[in-house]
Each structure stands twice: as C-alpha cells, then as structure tokens.
Amino acid sequence: MEKRDVAIVIIGIAIVMVLAFVVKPVVTGKPVDLSIPVPALPGQNVQTPAPDPGTPASAVPSTPKPSAKVTTPVPTLTPTPVPSWSGQSKTVGFVDPAKYNTTLNSQLPGPHGVVINDTQPTVDEMVTYATIQGQYPGTTDTLHIPFPYWQLVYTVDPWEETFQANGSNMMGGIADSLGTEVFPSFSITVKDANQPNRTVRVITPSGGLDAKLWKTGAGYDPRPWKEEFYEGPKDMDYFFLINSHMIHSYRIDILVPKRYIGKY
C-alpha cells in the first residue's frame, strides 16, 4: 500500500471519529456512549434501555405484561355442630333383638366374659345420663354415649324363693329320688352397636343373688354394683342384652361426670 492510500484511510477514520464524538453529541445533546455491550447469560433478565427523550412514544417498543393467574376460591365447608348434652337424663327402651341380627340368650349366664368391679372412689360428681328398668329379659334400643368415661350402676331385686323339684321313676320298681334347685340369675352384655358381633363386656353380680342372705344385715347386701368404662375420646353407640331369671325388677343407670355437661 502506498503512502497516499494510508493517508486517505487515516483521514477517513478521523472524519468518522469527529462525527461520532463531536457532531453527534452537539446535534442530539447526549454524551458519547463508550460502554461495551455484553451479551446476556442464559436465565439472566435483559433490561431494555431507556428510550431516547427525543424519540416519539409511538416508536418505543412496549414490553408485554405477564397475565395475572386467576385462582378460583375453594368454598369452605362448615360441619354441622352436634349439640352437646344438656344434662337431661333419658330412658332407654327395649327393641326386637333382630334389629342387631342377634338373639337373646335366656339361659343361665356361663363363666364367659370378664367382670371388673373397680372399688376406687371417684372424685367426680356423677349424674344420670340414661336409665334402663325392667323385669324380664330383653334387648335395649341403641344408646349413644359420647363420653370418654362412664359408669354402669345397677341393682337387682331377686326372688327369695328357689325352685325345688323331686321326682321318681315308678316303672322300674323301687324309685330313685331326684332333686333339683334353681336360683335367680342376672347378667348384662354390653354390645357395640356399630359392630354387633363385638362384645364390650359381660357383667354379672359379684357374689350371686341371695335375697335371704342380704336381709341378715346391711353388710351382706352388695347392691348397687358398679362397672367403669374407659372408652377413650370417641363417640360410641351401645345396646344391652339383659338376661334375668326369677327377678322381681332391675334398674340400670348410666352415670357420667357432671363436668361433662355442655362439653360433649
């Protein structure tokens, strides 16, 4: 390259620099931008440079706004409150045992079941929640007991007499004597109404039923009997199978602590 060509190139560069650093700032009124553009990294927000004050608003590109996410509110379901016990005692009646797909055993109670008599005194004042009264065997209606602790207190008025029978067989010559004696009996089978095949407890009077012995002194009469149930903090439905033989009457009371009133 000749010296003349080099001179022409240098003059051209000088003219461009004069236009960029002198003429343009004078015309636009903006200082010279000497920054070096840096490409944006992946995932990095690219900021749009501010428009030139002399640029019309219509020529400035608008940035689209993100659409707002529309959420549908989920309705809140409010459960229907169950009224708490007001403290009013109720009477439990009797129903057909077929309601629970079971049959009432009118035979004498056997050794099955566990009898638990808790003699520990309770500090709670107890009130009557429900009462069952009768004379004959029967199956009660369902009783809802929403309490974690309750007592079953019962008393029985048995016959004083016992059945005695003597007989003999005359067909074989000299007869042999036979003798039988039948005593009063009573039992309560507590069943889970939601699971009729589940027996919660079988209750029989401790010491048996001997009205004659009870009349010999106050210390011989064990009535009433008490059973305590700790079923936990859950609602339960029960029904009772009552077997009675040679009984004038019986009474069963379901007792709960007085502090439960209005709480459950």
Secondary structure, 3 states (H helix, E strand, C coil): CCHHHHHHHHHHHHHHHHHHHHHHHHHHCCCCCCCCCCCCCCCCCCCCCCCCCCCCHHHCCCCCCCCCCCCCCCCCCCCCCCCCCCCCCEECCEECHHHHCCCCCCCCCCCCCCCCCCCCCCCCCEEEEEEEEECCCEEECCEEECCCEEEEEEEEEECCCCEEEEECCCCCCCCCCEEEEECCEEEEEEEECCEEEEEEEEECCCCCCCHHHHCCCHHHCCCCEEEEEECCCCCEEEEEEEEEECEEEEEEEEEEEHHHCCCC
